[in-house]
């Protein structure tokens, strides 16, 4: 018996020491040396640059880098290397409205189906070169974006980094779906909250559930005859910003009317989404208060086509003409313009559609590249980790054919996608 105990103790001691040896053994660093024709570093084009990646971070950039013997060298002749693109306005839990109307997605599609679709959308987004998304509301899918984000972060499914807004906040009576009888309670596409106490509770609830930011509808189509009209008062919007800011979180506002944008700007939101009816005066006010515009050009373009407009054949509808005019006014005002297309209204993975339209509407390709990388990163509060090709930042890097600073459509020709130092497309 004593011999058996002695042998057992000896085996246990051996196993403990062995496990400690394995636990303490240093893991070998992994290196990639990326060799494109040029690098867009988030600010400027750099001809002849190379990029060294060590584990999940950018180790060095510049010409004629010396790589360790263990480095994997990736020749990318004919390409431009860029920071992973950042989608500024996404809805991974939606799919194009010409496939299924928004009301039916919220009312008739099961949560399991919506999560399954969102998982596919996330992968398509990543493979298109968009390594980060700001996802601005699940539109009736509750807090399922929290679970999707966690699944991506754990490596369970491939997808972009996610900044999530969870449910978004609306006033009583403003949001939909509203297609059923008025006496039937139906699921809504956002969370309802009113008054200072109600808004405080809702903001804190969403933060507690995992929201990275708070989205609020500063106006909506609830006016007479379905016109867009303001929802929250300035003081209510200020309360939302105050409560969210105390936890270090920004607030973004859906707003298309002049008054909705004015109230949101005075309340201190970070970005205004859409801004369809904006005037030069409103853009000057936004610039004064350091509020950025996310114009979502592609969403309105897509919806107009769903309603019958034959783009490239028929004359542009008034809605599209007005958007061109307001975007031109935004450019002339000098207001900060971020890149976000409201993807989900149109196909996930077609995110570059917004970038192409920004150029078509008057922006220079190099400015659009900045908007989709370093500018988005800075405005969204993540410029210290992504958005540039810079030593110390995370290795979210893509390579595209040709030179997108000359032809923005080249961002569609993706040859390499690296996120967090791992290659997802090569």
JOHUNOR-V381862 format. One line per field, one symbol per residue. phi: phi as a letter, one per 20 degrees, with the letter a starting at -180 (. if undefined). psi: psi as a letter, one per 40 degrees, with the letter a starting at -180 (. if undefined). A space follows every 50 residues. Layout:
phi: ???
psi: ???
This chain:
phi: .ffffffffffffffffffffffeffeffdccdecefbceeoccecfmfc cdddldcfebcpelfedffefeedfcgnddecfgfdeebccfedcgffeb gggfffedeffffffffffffffffffeneebcdedoelneldfffffgf fffenfcfrffcdddlemccegneedfceegfedfcfdebeebbmfffff fffffffffpfebddcefbaecfgmmffbfdffgfffffgffffffdnde ddcfbceffffffffffnfecdenmgefdgfffffffgeldeddflffff ffffffeofefndefffgfffffgfffffffffnffdedadmfpfcffoe gfgffffffgepefgffffffecffgfffemcfecbobebgnefedbccc fmcffecffffeeedbccclndedbb
psi: dddddddddddddddddddddddehhihiiihhhgadihheedihhheii hhhhbeihdiiaifihiideihhhhfheihhiihihhegigeeiiheedh idddddddhiddddddddddddddddeeeheiihhfhefefbfedddddd dddeediiiiihhiebeihiihediaifeiieehhiiieihhiiiddddd ddddddddeehdihhiheiigeihfeihiiciiddddddddddddeeeii hihhheidddddddddefidihhcfdeiidddddddddefhihgdfdddd ddddddeehghediihiddddddddddddddddeihhihhefiddahhef deddddddddeeiidddddddecddddddefeeedieighheiighiihi iaheedhdeeeeghdhhhhfeihdh.
